[in-house]
Amino acid sequence: MNGKISLNKTHLQLIAVLAMVTDHIAWGFFEFWSPAGQVMHVIGRLTIPIMCFFIAEGFKKTHNLYKYLGRLAAFDVLSVVPFYLFFHAEFGHRQNILFDHMLSILALVVLEHKTMKKWAKVLVMVFVFSISILIAGWPVTPILFTLSFYYGKTFKEKAKWFAISNIGTVAAVMAAVILNKHLHFLPVDWTWYDRSYLLGFLLALPLLACYNGQKGKPLLGRYFFYCFYPAHLLVLFFVKYIAQGNATAYDIYLWIHIISLLMVLVMLVWVFRAKSSKMQTAIALFFVLEGVYILGFIIEILATTVETFYMACVVEYFGELLMLVAFLIFASECGRIRIPLFVYIAHVLAALALVYSIALTPQTHFFYKEIILTTVDGHIKATFVHSTGYYLSAVYTVFVIAEMMMIFINSLIKGTKIEKRRVGMLAAVMMFIWIPYAITLSGITGGYELPVIGVIGAGVLLLICFNRYGALDAVAIVSESALAKAEEGVIIIDDRLFVTFSNALARQIVGNEAIADTNAGRNEMIRNILSGNTTEARYGGRVYEIRLEELKHASYNQGYTIWFIDATKQRKLLDEAKNIANHDALTGLYNRRHFERLVVDEIAAKKTGTLIITDMDNFKIINDTYGHKRGDNVLTEYAGILKEYPEEELFSCRIGGDEFMIYLRGITDLKKTEELIGHIMEAFGHRFRDDKVKCTLSAGAAVNADPDNLSDFSALYNTADKNLYAAKGNGKNTYVLETPPEKETP
């Protein structure tokens, strides 16, 4: 930190995004060696160091490395096509920056692996660097930057290794270019100073030095950058494509479908990131089939033969008809209507039969009588002559829609408030699907069919519905409130006894980081909680009270919520209250009441022991001579001597004033008792041997040695007290020890 500028993670990520867009605009629209192009490329160098810095930070802090890698991999795949479209002229077969970051994380995984042999680590690292050199967008550089930020202990050390990596790689590139002039081993024609702009990476260091360690508010959501990366590449590609005058109506039509397919994939990733529930399965299936449907349209647009058009129809109808089934599942869960499994099976079989009939149509003409191909504006278009199978598919579609309408009507009449909101949203989805068909029939699209727009719009509305109303079943609705209770551990279990949600604290408490989507009974603690055998847990030095709640909806059990509520403070206050109630305020020893309870419990358990009462000799003179503060010190010093003995050996308490009681647990042998009393008296006398006023101890003891005829506390106390006064009468600084009188037999 420089003390003047403070940047959080969001600020730095925004700078990285703006720098990245600036750099990519330069690649697409400016000459490389133009002054503007060079300045924009140098600005663009800010992006990768910032990204590598947070990759290193993320690796340190992530709770689930597999999810972290999975997220990177998913968006890497989504970015392959946009990256290639925009950069293929400059980078050819090389991959996007997310691929580079995956290699960086893989390198960290290898280097941080606890059991992997050194030779194995060397081999894997050689493989990682080789892959980076061969196909990564930025060979080696992001890996070295990430390692520098990860292993540097201080920012100064991170910056040093980062600078060495940057300067070293630039120098290596320059040397390779010079050698290439003679050996021709690289397919480039650069000058030695061609890549000097890469030293602009160093400009990121002052910005990173201003990082304050705070997250900040995520920029339009935590996955903004992941989504922005492929999206902005597509936008830049289209701007470049249109600016070059290459775009036709046919091209735009094709790209609408390609972009729609990418949007479906993004929404599908978002759904899989949601917490597991019945509705997650239904909506994920919907998006998968929606993607298949759009893929069929893309095949149809690119088709040039009758056979290819038939294949496109098979793919389209497979996606469309089964997408209706997924929508039906979604709708039934929204309206809380339980449709029997055999109904869904019948729907799937009917849909597959219709799709199969399309595959056989070239021979049977069952679905289409024929497909007529014509050429329009240099592109092949098809006219489909419908037959029996096509009309059956229409009947099937109407039948499924009728089922959904029945669900909607039932929910609007009998449903709860939230169910009515859900089905209202789904009714809007259904209407949205058919709008593009009406637009196509109007003729304003020039004959191009655009049902994909309706399907994408429907998908977006379903996603909003899914997000706004949780996972749409009682279990997942509670997950929203669980996420808001960050200080409490929460586990959600559905009616199948599967764990559908758990936050990080709960997983730590139950000792299993991977309990999601598993049977709750497999975890011993959760099993004991459900059976009522466990009501309290301890983790990280804290105490958690466990509460088990049933999740009920429409009068039937939907599952359970387990709450781990931090009761440490309350327990501490309770313990302090108990401590005050049971201990002497000055010395910290037990008070007489609690001491007596402990001894009574020992006697009730038929355990032998010896009760000792001690009194300080000349203690009043200490108070009168040195004051009560010095007297209090003497009392606490004596208590310190007694505390040195473990409680397994003796209990001790302050009766009041300078009188104390000791109970020797299980010690009744007179010789051992005398030795212990002697040690205590000697230690006390030694502690105060330099005082002008000599302070010693007198003690009286009573032995409870017969387990079959134990004296009660009162008898022990009276005997010990009598012996104490006898000791004082014998000249002080001594003790008297005997057994109490036997109980009289009634």
KEVEXMAR-905191 format. One record per residue: x, y, z of N, C-alpha, C in turn. Coordinates in steps of 0.2 Angstrom, whole numbers, plus 5000, padded with zeros to 4 digits. Each point is the difference from the previous one (the first is absolute). Example, Ala and Ser with C-alpha at 12.3 -4.5 7.8 and 13.67 -1.06 7.14 Angstrom:
<rs>
506649725039499650065000500450065000;499850054996500450065001499650055003;
</rs>
This chain:
<rs>
500449945000499650065000500450065000;499950054996500350065000499850065005;499449985003499750055005499650054997;500050014993499650054997499449974996;500149944996499549974996499849935003;499449985001499849945002499549974995;500249944998499649964994499849945003;499449985000499849935001500049964994;499849935001500049964995499550024994;499450025001499650034995500350054996;500350055003500450054997500549984995;500449955002500549974996499749964994;499549965002499749974994499750044995;499750065002499750044995500650034996;500550025003500650034996500249944995;500149945003500249944995499550004994;499450005001499550004995500050054995;500150065002500150064996500650004996;500649975003500650004997500049944994;499649955002499949944995499650024994;499550045001499650024994500450054996;500450055003500450044997500549964995;500349955003500549964997499749974994;499449975001499749964995499750044994;499850075002499850044994500650024996;500650015003500650014997500249944995;499949945002500149944996499550004994;499450025001499549994995500050064995;500250065002499850064996500650054999;500649995003500650044999500649964997;500450044996500649974998500549995006;500349945000500449995006500550055002;500450034995500550045001499850085000;499450015000499750075000500150025007;500150075001500150025007499449995004;499450004998499449995004500049925001;500149964995500049935002500549985005;500650035000500549985005499850025007;499750065000499850035007499549955003;499549984995499449965003500349935002;500549974996500349945002500350005007;500450065001500350005006499550015006;499550044999499450005005499749935001;500049964995499749945000500449955004;500750015001500449965004499850005008;499650055002499850005007499549945002;499749974995499549955001500349935003;500549974997500249945002500350005007;500550055001500249995007499550015006;499550044999499450005005499749945000;499849974994499749935000500449955004;500750004998500449955003500050015008;500050065002500150025007499449975004;499450004997499449985003499949924999;500349974995500049934999500449975006;500650035001500449985006499650015007;499750065001499650015006499449955000;499749994995499449955000500349935001;500549984998500349935001500149995008;500250055003500250005007499350005004;499550034998499450015004499449964998;500049974994499549964998499849945005;499449995001499749945004500049944996;499950014993499949944996500350014994;500649974999500550014994499749974994;499649945001499749974994499450054997;499650035004499650054997500350064997;500550025003500450064997500349984993;500349945000500249984993499549984995;499449985003499449984996499750074997;500050055004499850064998500450034994;500750005001500450024995500049964994;499949935000500049964995499350014996;499550015003499350014997500050074996;500350055003500050064996500650004995;500549965001500549994995499749974993;499649955001499749974995499550054996;499650045004499650054997500350054996;500750015002500450064997500349974994;500149944999500449974994499850034993;499350004999499850024993500050085000;499850045005500150074999500750024999;500549975004500750025000500249984993;499949944997500249984993499750054995;499450025001499750044995500350074999;500250035006500350065000500850004999;500349955003500750005000500449954995;499649964996500349954996500550034995;500050064998500550024996500650025003;500050025007500650015004500349945003;499549965003500349945004499949934997;499650004995499949934997499749955005;500449955001499749945004500050015008;500450065002500150015007499350015004;500149995006499450005005499950075003;499450015003499950075004500350005007;500050065003500350015006499849955006;499349985000499849965005500349935000;500249984994500449944999500750015004;500350054999500750025003499950005007;499450025003499950005007499949935003;499749964996499949935002500749975001;500450014995500749975000500450035007;499950065001500350035006499749965007;499449995000499749975006500349935000;500049964994500349945000500749995002;500450054999500750015002500050015008;499650045002499950005008499849945003;499549974997499849935003500649955000;500450004995500649955000500550025005;500250075000500550025005499849995007;499350015002499850005006499849935003;500049954995499849935002500549975005;499749975005500449985006500349944999;499749954996500349935000500349994993;499950044995500349994994500850005000;500349954997500850005000500250064996;500750025001500350064997500149984993;500249944998500149994993499350004996;499549985003499350004997499850084999;500150045005499950075000500450034994;500649984999500450034995499749984993;499849944999499749984994499450034998;499550015005499450034999500150084998;500550035004500150074999500350014993;500449954997500350014994499449994995;499549955001499450004996499650065000;499950035005499650065001500350064996;500750015001500350054996500049994993;500149934998500049984993499350024996;499549985004499350024997499950075000;500350045005499950074999500450034994;500649984999500450024994499749984994;499749954999499749974994499350034998;499550015005499450024998499750065004;500350025006499750055004500050074997;499650045002499950064997500750055001;500249995007500650035002500549955002;500449984996500549945003500450025006;499949965005500450005006499950065005;499950064997500050065004499450005005;499449984999499550005006500249955005;500349954998500249955005500550035005;500550034997500650035004499750055004;499550054998499850055004499649975006;499649954998499649975006500449975005;500549974998500549975005500350055004;500250064997500350055003499650035006;499450014998499550035005499849955005;500049944999499849955005500649995005;500649994997500549985005500450065003;499950064997500350065004499750015006;500450015006499750005007499850075001;500350054997499850075001499950034993;499750065000499850034993500750024997;500550025004500650014997500349944996;500049955004500249934997499649984994;499450015000499549984994500250044994;500150075002500250054994500749984997;500449985004500749984998500049954995;499749945002499949944996499650014994;499550055000499650014995500450044994;500450055003500450044995500549954997;500349965004500549954997499749964994;499449985002499649954995499950044994;499750065000499850054995500650014995;500650035004500650024996500349944997;500049945003500349944998499749974994;499350005000499649984994500150044994;500050075001500150044995500749994996;500550005005500649994997500149934996;499749955003500049944996499650004994;499550044999499650014994500550034995;500350065002500550044996500549954997;500349965005500649964998499749954995;499449975001499749954995499950034993;499850075000499950034994500650014996;500650025004500650014996500349934997;499949955004500249934998499649984994;499450025000499549984995500250034993;500350055000500250034994500549964996;500449955004500549964997499749934999;499649985006499849935000499349984997;499650055000499350004998499649945003;500050005007499649955003499450035003;499850064999499450035002499650034994;499449994999499650024994499850075001;500450055002499950075001500650044997;499850064998500550044997500150075004;500249995006500150065005500750035000;500050065002500650035002500249985007;500650015002500249995007499650045005;499850064998499750045005499250004999;499849954996499350004998499549995006;500249965005499649985006500250055006;500450054999500250045006499450035004;499450014997499550025003499749965006;500349945000499849955005500350025007;500550055000500250025006499550055004;499550014996499450045003499749965006;500149945000499849965006500250035007;500650035000500350035006499550055002;499650044996499650055002499549985005;499849945000499549975005500250005007;500750005001500250005007499850065005;500050064997499850055005499350005001;499649974996499349995001499949945005;500349955000500049945004500250035007;500550045000500350035007499450035004;499550034996499550045003499449955003;500149934999499549965002499950005007;499450015003499950005007499749935003;500049954996499849945003499349985000;499650054998499250005001499749984993;499449965001499749984994499750054996;499650055004499650054996499449974998;499550044997499449974998500149974993;499849944999500149964993499750044995;500450014994499850044994499449964996;499450025001499449974997500049925001;500249985006500049935002500749975000;500149945003500649975001500349974994;499649994995500249974994500050054994;500150065002499950054994500649994996;500650005002500649994996500049944995;499849945003499949944996499650014995;499450035001499550014995500250054995;500350055002500250064996500549984995;500549965002500549984995499849974994;499649954999499849984994499550044996;499650045005499550044997500350064996;500550035003500350064997500449984993;500249945000500449984994499549994995;499449975001499549994995499850074997;499950055005499750074998500650034995;500649995002500550034996500149974994;499949935000500049964993499550034995;499450015003499450024996500150074997;500350045005500150074998500550004994;500649965001500550004995499749974993;499649955001499749964994499550054996;499650045004499650044996500450064997;500550035004500450054998500349994993;500249934999500349984994499549994994;499450015002499549994995499849934998;500249955004499949934998499349975002;499650045005499449975003499550004995;499649954999499449994996499449985005;499450004998499449985004500149935002;500349964995500149935002500549995005;500550045000500650005005499750025007;499650055000499750025006499549955003;499649974996499649955002500349945003;500649984997500449955002500350015007;500350075001500350025006499550015006;499450014998499550015005499949935004;500049954996499949935002500749985004;500650024998500649985003500050035007;499850075000500150045006499449975005;499549984997499449975005500349935003;500349964996500349945003500550025005;500450054999500550025006499650025006;499550044999499650025005499749955004;499849944997499749955003500549965004;500650004998500649965003500150045007;500050074999500250045006499449995005;499450004998499549995005500049935003;500249954996500149945003500549995005;500650044999500550005005499750035006;499750064999499750035006499549955004;499649964997499649965003500349955004;500649974997500449955003500350035006;500150065000500450035006499550015006;499350004999499550005005500049945004;499750015006500049945005499549954998;500249945001499649944997499350005003;499649994995499349995002499649974994;499449985001499649974995499950054994;499950065001499950054995500650014996;500649995003500750014997500049954994;499849945002500049944995499650024994;499450025001499550024995500250054995;500350065003500250054996500649994997;500549965003500649984996499849964994;499549955001499849964994499750044995;499650055002499750054995500650044996;500550025003500550044996500449954996;500149945002500449954996499649994994;499449995000499649984994499850074996;500050055003500050074997500650014995;500649985003500650004996500049954994;499749945001500049964995499550024994;499450035002499650034996500350064995;500450045004500350064996500649974995;500349955003500549964996499749984993;499449975001499649974994499950064995;499850065002499950054996500750024996;500550005004500750024997500249954995;499849945001500249954995499550014994;499450025001499550014994500350064996;500250065004500250064996500649984996;500549965002500649984996499949944995;499449975000499949944996500050024993;500249954996500050014992499749954997;499849945003499749944997499449985004;499649964997499449985003500149965006;500549954999500249965006500250045006;500450064999500250045006499450035003;499550024996499450035002499649955005;500049944998499649955004500449995006;500650005000500449995006499950065005;499950064997499950065004499350005003;499549974997499349995002500049955006;500449955000500149955005500250035006;500650045000500350045005499550055003;499650044996499650055002499449975004;499749954997499449975003500249965007;500649975000500249975006500050055005;500350064999500150055005499350035002;499650024995499450035001499549965004;499949944998499549955003500149985007;500749995001500249985007500150065004;500150064997500050065004499350015003;499549994997499350005002499949965007;500349945000500049965005500350035006;500650034999500450035005499650065003;499750044996499650055002499449985004;499749944998499549975004500249985007;500649975001500249995006500150065004;500350054997500150065004499350035002;499650004996499350035001499749965006;500049935000499749965005500350025007;500750015000500350015006499850075003;499950054995499850075002499350005003;499649964997499350005002499849945006;500649975002499949955005499549944998;500049994993499649944998500549944999;499849955003500449944999499849954994;500350014995499849964994500449935001;499649944999500349945000500649994995;500549965002500649994996499849974993;499549955000499849974994499850054995;499750065002499850054995500550034997;500650015003500650034997500349954995;500049945003500349954995499649994994;499350015000499649994994500150064996;500150065002500250064996500749994997;500549985003500649994997500049954995;499649945001500049954995499650034993;499550045002499650034994500550044996;500450055004500450044996500549974996;500349945003500649974997499749964994;499449985000499649974994500050044995;499850075001499950054995500750014997;500550015004500650014997500349954996;499849945002500249944996499750004993;499450025000499650004994500350054995;500350055003500350054996500649974996;500449965004500649974998499849954994;499449975001499849954994499650034995;499950075000499650034995500350004993;500650004999500350004993499749934997;499949955003499749944997499350005001;499750025006499349995001499550064998;500350065000499750064999499450015005;500149985006499550005005500050075003;500650035001500050075004499950064995;500449994994500050054995499949964993;499650034996499949964993500650014996;500350065001500750024996500250065003;500750014998500350065002500350034993;499750064999500250044993500650055002;500549994996500650055001500050054995;500150075002500050054995500650045002;500350044995500550055002499850075000;500150035006499850075001500650045002;500250054996500650055002500649955001;500149954996500649965000500049955006;499449995003500049955006499449964999;500149935002499549954999499550015006;499350004998499550005004499549944999;499749985005499649944999499250025001;499649974996499350005001499749935002;499749995006499849945003499349994998;499849944997499349984998499849955006;499650025004499849975006499649934999;500049965004499749935000499749985007;499849945000499649985007500450015006;500749985000500450015006500050075002;500150054996500050075002499450025003;499449984998499450025003499949965007;500349945001500049975006500450035005;500650034998500450045004499750065003;499650034995499650065002499549985006;499649944999499649985005500349985006;500649975000500449995006500250065004;500250064996500150065003499450035003;499550004997499350035003499949965006;500049935000499949965006500450025006;500650014999500550025006499850075002;499950044996499850075002499450005004;499549964998499349995003500249985007;500449955001500249985007500350055004;500450044997500350065004499550055002;499550014995499550055002499549975006;499949945000499749975006500350015006;500750005000500450015006500050075002;500050054995499950075001499450025003;499449974997499450025003499949975007;500249945001500049975007500350045005;500650024998500450045005499750075001;499850034995499650075001499449995004;499749955000499449995004500249985008;500449955000500149975007500750015002;500550034996500750015003500150055005;500650005003500250055004500250064996;500150055004500250074997500649994995;500549965003500749994996499849964994;499649955001499849954994499750044994;499650055002499650044995500550044997;500550035003500550044997500449964995;500249945002500449954996499649994993;499449975001499649994994499950064995;499950055004499950074996500650014995;500649995003500650014996500149954995;499849935001500049954995499550014994;499450035002499550024995500350054995;500450055003500350054996500649974996;500349955002500549964996499749974994;499449975001499649964995499850054994;499850065003499850054995500650024996;500550015003500650034997500349954995;499949945001500349954995499650014993;499450025000499650004994500050074996;500350055003500050064997500450004994;500649975000500450004994499749974994;499649955001499649964995499550054996;499750055005499550054997500450054996;500650025002500550044997500249984993;500149935000500249974994499550004995;499449985002499450004996499850074997;500250055003499850074998500550024994;500549964999500450014994500650055000;500050035006500550065001500749975001;500149945001500749975000500349984994;499650014994500249984994500149924999;499549975003500049924999500549965005;500450045004500449975005499649985006;500049945002499749985006500450015007;499750035005500450025006499649985006;499849935000499849975007500550005005;500650014998500650005005499950055005;499850064997499950065004499549995006;499549974998499549985005500249955005;500449954998500349955004500550035005;500450044997500550035005499750055005;499550044998499650045004499649965006;499849944998499749955004500549985005;500649984998500549985004500250055005;500050064998500250065005499550015005;499350004998499550005005500049945005;500149944997500149955005500550015005;500650024998500650015004499850055005;499650064998499850055005499649975005;499549964998499549965004500449965005;500549964997500449955005500450045005;500350064998500450045004499650045005;499450034998499650045005499649965005;499849944998499749965005500449945003;500650015000500549945002499949944995;500149945003500049944996499349984999;499550045003499349994999499749945003;500449975005499749955004500150025007;499749985005500050025007500750005002;500449944998500750005003500450054997;500050024994500450054997499950075002;499350015001499850075002500350025007;500149955004500350015007500850014999;500349984994500750014999500150074999;499550044998500250074999500150045007;499549985005500150035007500749975003;500149944998500649975003500750044997;500050024994500550034998500150075003;499550035002500050065004500250005007;500049945003500349995007500749975000;500450054998500749984999500449985006;499750025006500349995006499849935003;499549974997499749945002500249944995;500149945003500149954995499349974998;499949984994499349984998500149944995;499649955001500049944996499349994998;499850004993499349984998500049934997;499549965003499949934998499350004997;500049964994499350004997499649945002;499449984998499649955002500349934998;500550004996500449944999500649985004;500050055005500650005005500750014996;500050044995500650024996500150075002;500750025001500250075002500050044993;499550055000500050044994500350075001;500250025006500350065002500450005006;500650025000500450015006500550064999;500050045005500550055000500749985003;500550044999500749985001500149985008;499750045004500049995007499749945002;499449984997499749945002500549944998;500250004994500549954997500649995005;500350055002500550005005499849965006;499550025003499749985006499949925000;499749984995499849934999500649964998;500650034998500649974998500049974993;499650034995500049974994499950054995;500550024995499950054996499649984994;499849944999499749974994499349975001;499650035004499349975002499550024995;500150054996499450014995499949944996;499350004998499749944996500249935003;500150005006500149935003499549985005;499949945002499549985005500350025006;499550045004500250035006500249955005;499749945000500249945004500749985000;500450024995500749984999500450035005;499850065002500450045005499849995007;500449975004499849985007499750065004;500350065000499750055004499350024997;499950004994499450024997499549955002;500249935000499549955002499850005007;500550025004499850015007499650065002;500150054996499650065000499249994999;500049964994499349984998499649965005;500449955003499749965005499950035007;500350065001499950045006500649985005;500549964998500549995005500550055001;500150054995500550055000499650075000;500150045005499750065001500550065000;500749985000500550055001500649984997;500450054997500649984996500550055002;500649985000500650055001500550004994;500250064998500450004994500450075001;500749994999500450065000500050045007;499949965005500050045007499350035001;499549994996499450035001499449945001;499550025004499449965001499450024996;499749954997499550014995499449965003;499450035001499449975002499749984993;499749945000499749974994499350005001;499650024994499350005000499849974994;499549955000499849964995499250024998;499950034994499350024998499849964995;499349985000499749974994499850054995;500149994994499750044994499449974998;499450045001499449984998499750044995;499749974995499650044995499449964998;499550034999499349974998499949945004;500250015007499849955005500449935000;500650004996500449945000500750025000;500449965003500750015002500450014993;500450055000500450014994500849995001;500149995007500749995002500250035007;500650025001500250035006500550054999;500050055005500650055000500349985007;500750005000500449995006500450075000;499950035006500350075002500649985005;500550034998500650005005500150075003;499750025006500050075002500550015005;500450054999500650015004499850025007;500149965005499850015007500650015005;500650024997500650005004499950065005;499850064997499950055005499549995006;499549974998499549985005500349955005;500349954997500349955005500550035004;500450054997500650035004499750045006;499450044998499750035006499749965005;499749944998499749955004500649975005;500649994996500549975004500350055005;500050064998500250055004499650015006;499350004999499550005005500149945005;500149944997500149945004500750015004;500550034997500650005003500050055006;499650064999499950045006499649975005;499549964998499649975005500449945004;500549974997500349955003500750015003;500350064998500650025002500150065005;500550005004500250065004500250054996;499850065000500150064996500850025001;500350005006500750025001500549954997;499949935002500549954999499949964994;499450004997499849964995499949925002;500149995006499949935002499249995001;499849945001499349985001499750045006;499450025000499750035006499849945004;499850015007499849955004499449964998;499550034997499449974997500149944995;500450034995500249954995500549945002;500450025004500549955003499649955004;499550025004499749955003499649954996;499750034994499749964995500449954997;500650024999500549954997500249945005;500150025006500249955005499449955001;499450035001499449965000499949954995;500150024994500049964994500549945000;500650025003500549955001499849955005;499750025005499849955006499449964997;499550034996499549974997500249944995;500650014997500349954996500449955003;500050005007500449955004500750014999;500250064999500750014999500350035007;500649985001500350025007500450064999;500250035005500450064999500250035007;500350065000500250045006499850075000;499750035005499850075000500550035005;500350064997500450045004499850075000;500050035006499950075001500650035003;500250064996500650045002499850075002;500450025004499950075003500750035000;500150074998500650035000500250035007;500649995002500250025007500250084999;499850045004500350075000499750044994;499549984997499850034994499750075002;499750015005499750065002500550065001;500649975003500650055000500250024994;500049964994500250024994499650064997;499349995001499550054998500250075004;500149995006500150065004500650034999;500549974998500750024999500150034993;499849964995500150024993499450024996;499449995003499450024997499749944997;499350014998499649954997500349974993;500350054996500249984994500549955000;500550015005500549955001499749935003;499550015004499649945003499749964994;499750044995499749964995500549974995;500650035000500549964996500249945003;500150005007500149945003499549944999;499450025000499449954999500149984993;500150044995500149984993500649954999;500550025003500649965000499949935002;499749995006499849945002499549964996;499650044997499549964995500449984994;500550044998500549974994500349945002;500249995006500449945002499549945000;499350015002499549954999499949984993;500050054996499849994993500549964996;500649995003500649974997499849925000;499649985004499849935001499449994995;500049944996499549994995499449985004;499450024996499349985004499949935000;500449964996499949925001500349985007;500450055003500349985007499650035005;499850075000499750035005499550064998;499550015003499650065000500250055005;499950074999500250055005499550054999;499950045006499550055000500250055006;499850064999500150055006499350005003;500049995007499450005004499850075001;500550045002499950085001500650025004;500250065000500550035003500749974998;500349975005500749964999499949935001;499449975000499849935000499949974994;500349944999500049964993499849935002;499749974995499949935000500349964995;500249945001500349964995499749935000;499849974995499849935000500549964996;500349955003500449954996499649944998;500050004993499649954997500349935000;499749955004500349935000500649995004;500250065003500649995004499850005008;500149945003499949995007500549975004;500649984996500649985004500250065004;500149995007500250055004500750034998;500549954998500750034999499950044994;499749984994499950044994499750075002;499450005004499750065002500450045004;500449985004500550045004500550034996;500349964995500550034995499750054996;499450004998499750054995499850065004;499849995007499950065004500650045001;500549965002500750025001500350044994;499949984994500250034994499650074999;499450005001499650065000500250055005;500149985006500250055005500750024999;500549964998500750024998500050054995;499649994994500050044995499750075002;499550005004499750065002500550045005;500349975004500550035005500650024996;500249974994500650024996499850064996;499450014998499850054996500050075004;499949995007500050075004500650005005;500549964999500650005005500350075001;500050054995500350065001499650055003;499449995001499650055003500250015008;499950065002500150025007499549965004;499449994998499549975004500049924997;500149965004500149934998499249974999;499849984994499449974999500049934998;499749965004500049924999499349985000;500049934999499349975000500049955006;499350005002499849945004499549964997;499949945001499649964996499749945004;499349994999499749945003499749964995;500149935000499749964995499649945003;499649984995499549945002500149954994;500149945002500149954995499349964999;499849994994499449964998500349934997;500149955003500449954997499649934999;499450005003499649944999499550014995;500149974994499550014995499349975002;500049955004499349975002499750045006;500450055003499750045006500350074999;499850034995500350074999499650055004;500450055003499750055004499750054995;499550045002499750054996500450065000;499950054996500450065000500050045007;499450005003500050045006500449975005;500049935001500549975005500750014998;500250004994500750014998500250075002;499550054998500250075001500150015008;499549975004500150015007500649975003;500249954998500649965002500650044998;500150034994500550034997500150075004;499450035001500050075003500249995007;499849955004500349985007500749995000;500349974995500749985000500450074998;499750044996500350064999500150045006;499550015004500150045006500549965005;500049945000500549965004500750024997;500150004994500650024997500350075002;499550055000500250065002500150005008;499749965003500150005008500749975001;500349964995500649975001500650044998;499950064998500550054999500050024993;499549994996500050024993500549974996;499950014993500549984995500149925001;499449975001500049935000499349974998;499949945001499449974998499849945004;499349985000499849955004499549964995;500149935000499749964995499749945004;499349994998499749945003499449994996;499749945001499449984997499450025004;499450024997499450025003499749945004;499650025005499749945004499549964995;499949945002499649964996499350025001;499649984995499350025000499749955005;499550035004499649965005499549954996;500049945001499549964997499350005004;499550024996499350015003499749945002;
</rs>
